[in-house]
Amino acid sequence: MYASTMTQGVYLNVPRTDWKLLQELINRFGWQSETREDMLDEFLQTRPSVTDLTEEDIMNEVRAVRYAK
């Protein structure tokens, strides 16, 4: 496996009919692939389901960063 510093991330638009063929090629070369849906699912799973911040807390943080000197 390549070190992460030696890899290049690429985004391709591939017709669904060709995805299976491309996936086979990816597997043969030992590359990794994930769809946009996979990435979104992974992101959503890492998000907290309950936040302790109110909308006012969030706005106060935004103001503090935006208007900080």
PyMOL commands that set and color helices and strands:
alter all, ss='L'
color gray80, all
select helices_A, chain A and resi 4-6+16-29+36-46+55-66
alter helices_A, ss='H'
color red, helices_A
deselect
rebuild
show_as cartoon
